[in-house]
Amino acid sequence: MFRQLARNPSVVIGAVVLLAMVFMALIAPLLAPREPSLIDPVNRNKRPGHEMTITTPAGGEEALVNWMGTDSLGRDVFSRVVYGARVSLAVGIIVATLAVVVGLTIGLVSGFIPWLDSIVMRVMDGLMAIPGILLALALVALWGAGLTTVIIAIMIPEIPRVVRLVRSVVLSVREEPYVEAAVSVGTPLPKILWRHVLPNTIAPLIVQGTYVCASAILVEAILSFLGVGIPTDIPTWGNIMAEGRMLFRVFPHNIMFPGIFLALTVLAVNMLGDGLRDTLDPKLAKRV
C-alpha cells in the first residue's frame, strides 16, 4: 500500500506541501523575526521587502527585513502568517479527528440497530438541512468567540456526513456471510462491530477525514474573516485577511499572503484525499 501511495503524484505532492505547512507551524518561533502581536506605528503599512531598524534587548540596533510587509498597526505580516498556521492547522486536525470519532461511533451503532437507525438518521438529516456556516455562526453567537467554541461549531455540521458514510458501509457489511455467521453463534454486538465491521470503515474514513480537515480550515477562516471566530489577538489566516480588507486596493499584501497559504493548505489536503481515495478504493483506481 505504501508503495502504491508513493507512486501516486497527488498523494506525494499533497503530503509534501502539508508536511511543510505543519513543520512551519511547529518551528514558528524560530522562523518569525518578531512577535506577531508587536505593534509598531512608525512602520505601519510597509510593503514587502521593507527594511527597518529595531532595538535589541542588549541595547544595540539590528536591521530587519519585512518579507511580507506590515499591517495597519505595524505588525509583521510574515510573523503573523507563520503563527497563524498553528491555529488554522490545529482547528482542521482537531475537527477532523473529533468528527471522525463521533461519527464512527454513531454510524456503527445506528447501522446495526434498525430501530435506532431511523431516529438517528432523522436527526442527521435535520442537521444537514441547516447550512454549516449558518449553524456555526449561531453557535458562536450563543457561546461566544474562542478556540473551543469554533472547534465545536465547525465539528457539529461535519458529523452527519461521517455518520452517513459509516452507516452505508455497515449496511453493506452486515449482510456478509461472516457477519451473519458471527451473529448466529451468539457473538456479542460490540465484538462484531470491533472485529468485523470497523476494519471495513477505515479506508473511507481516512479519505473523509481529509475532506473534513480541509472544510474545517476554510470555515474557520470564514468565521475569523467575519469577526465571529478566533479573537483578533490570536493570529489566524482568516483574521489577518479581515484586518487588511479595508486597505486591500492600496496594500494588497495583507490579504494576498495569508490567502496564498490558506489556498495551498486546502489544495494540499484535497489532493491528499483524492490520492488516498484512488489508492484505497480499487473501484476508483485507474488500473484495476
N, C-alpha and C positions, 0 to 999 in steps of 0.2 A: 504494500500500500504506500509506504513512504517513497519507494522508487517511482511509483506512478504519480504521486503528488509532485515529486521533484521534476518530472518530465512535463508537467503542466505549466505553461508560462504564466497563466493567470494566477495560479497559486504562488508561484515564485515571486512575481512582481508585487502582488498584494502583500505577501508576508514580509518581503524586504522593506517596503515602504512603511508598513505598520510597525515593524520592529524598530525602524529608525525613529518613528514618532515616539514610541514607548521609551526608547533609550534617551531621546532628547528630553522627555519629561522627567526621567529619573535623575539625570545629571543637570537639571535646570539651574541649581545654584552655581554650578561650575561654568555654565555657558553664559548666563545672564551677567552683563557687565555692571548692572546697577540693581537696586531693589525695585521691584515692579511698581510699588506704591510711592516711590520717592518723587515728590513734587518739586519742580524747578521752573518757576515762572519766567526766569530770564531766558531759558532755552525752549520755550513752548512753540509748537507748530513748526519744528525744523524738518526739512526734507531729508530723505535717506542719504547717508554719507556725510552728514554734517559733523564737523569736528568741534569738540568743546573741551574746556579745561576744568577739571574737578579737583577739589582739595582732598588729599588722602588723610586717613586717620592719624598719620605721623606728622601732619602739618605741611607736607610738600604738595606739589601740583603734578597732575598727571593728565596727559592727553587722552581723550576718549572719543571714539567714533560711533555715532548713532547709525548703525547699519540700516535700520528701518525707520529712522526719523523719530520724532517725538510727537506727543499728542497735545491737546489744547491746555493741559496742565503741566507740560514739560516732562512727562514721564516717558521713559524709553520704551518704544513700541516693541523692539526686539525682546527685551526682558519680559514684557507683559505677554507676548505671544508664546514664549518658551514656557513660562509659568502657567499660562492658560491651557497648554496641552495637558497638564496634570489633571485639572478639573474635568475637562471635556472627555478625556480618555477614561478617567475613573468613573464618570457617570455612565458612559457607554458599557464598560465592562461589568459594573455592578448591576445595572438594569438588566443586561442580557443574562447574567448568572441567576439573579433572583427570578426573572420571568420564566426562565427555562425550568428551574427547580419547582416553582409553584405550579406552573402549567403542566409539567410532567406528572406531578402528584395528582392533580385534579383529573387530568386526562386518563391516567391509568385506572383510577377508581371508577370514574363515570363510564368509561368504555367497557368495563367488565361487569357493571351492575346496572341492568336495564332500567329499573325503576328510578334510580338516581340519575341516570343519563339524561332523561327528559327534563328534569328540574335544572340540572347544571347547565345544559346547553341553552335553555331559555334565558338563564342569567347571562351566559356568554353572548348570546345574540343581542340582548339588551345593551351590554357594554359596547359591542361592536357597532350598534346603531348610532352611538354618540361619537362624533369626530374626536380623535385622540387629542388634538391640540386644544379643543374647547374643554374637554374633561380635565386636561392638565391645568389649564387656566383657572377653572373653577376650584380645583383642589388647592392650588397655590394661593388663590384669593381667600379660601377658608382657613388654611393653616399657616399662611404667612410664607414669605420667601426664605429659602435656606437650602442647603445641600440635601439634607434628608428629605425635605418636602418635595424637592424637584425629582429626586430619585423615585419616590413613591408615586408621584403624579405621572411620571413617564412610564413606570412599570405597569400600573393597573391597565391601561389600554392595550398593552402588549400581551398580557396573559391570555386573553381569548384566542389569539392566533396560535399560540403554542398549544393550548388545550385542544383546539380543533385538529391540529396536526397529529398530536399524540392519540387522540380518540380514533382518528381514521386508521392509524396503524394498529391499534388494539382491536378494532372491529374486524380487521382482516386476519390478524394473528390468532384470535381466539377460536376461529373456525378450523385451524390447522389440526391434523390428526394427533400430533404430540401433545398439544394443549388439551384436546378432548380426552386423551388417554390419562393425562395427569388429573383431570377433573374426575374421571370415572373411578380412579383408585383412591379418591378422597384426599388429594393433596391440598393443604391449606391454601387459601387465596393469596395471602402475602407471598408465599413461596412460589406460586405460579407466576405472579406478577414479577417477582425478582429474578427468577431463573429463566423463564421462557418468553415473557413479553417485553421486559425492559431492554434486553440486548437488541431487539429489533428496532427500538426507537432512537438508539444512539446516533446513527448516521444522519437521519433527517433532523434531529435536534441540533447537531453541530452546525449544520447549514443554516437552520432557522435562527440559531443564536447569533451568527454573524450579521444577519439582516436586522435583528433586533438591536444589536450594538450600533450599527450604522444609523438606524432610525432614532435611537436614543440620543446620539451625538447631535443630530440635526434638530431634534425637538428641544434639547437643552439650549442650543444656540438660538433658536427662535424665541424661547421664553426669556432668555437673557437679553436678546435684542429688543423685546417688547418691554423690558424693565420689570418683569414679574418672576424672574428666575433667580440665579445666584446673585447675592448683593454685589454692588459695584466695587466694593473694596477688595473683593477676591477676583483676580483677573481670569476671565474666560474668553474664548474666541467670540462668543455672542455679545457680551457687554463691551468688549473692545470695539467691535464694529458699531454698536449702538452709540457709544460716546463720540465716534468720528463721523456719524452720518450728517450732522449739521454742516460740517465743512468739507463734505465729500468732493465738491467740484473744485475747491481750491487745494485741498490736501488729501488726495485720494489714498495715500499710503496708509492712513489709519484704518481703512476698511479693506484695502487690497491684500495686505499681507496676512492678517488673520483669516480672510476669506480663502486665500490660496491654501493655507494649511488645513482649514476645515474641509475644503473640496478634496484635497489629496488624501486626507484620512478616510473620508467617507468612500471615496473611489477605491482605495486600497482594501477596505473591509468588504465592499461589494464584489470586487474582483476575487478576493479570497473565498468568499461564499460561493460564487459561481464556479470557481475551480474545484472546490470541495464537492459541490453538487454533481459536477460532471464525473468526478473520480469515484465518489462513494455510491452513486446510483448508476448501476450498469445500464439501465434502460435509457439514460440520457447521455451515455458516453458516445464519443464519436465513432469508436470502433468497438463492437461487441464481439 
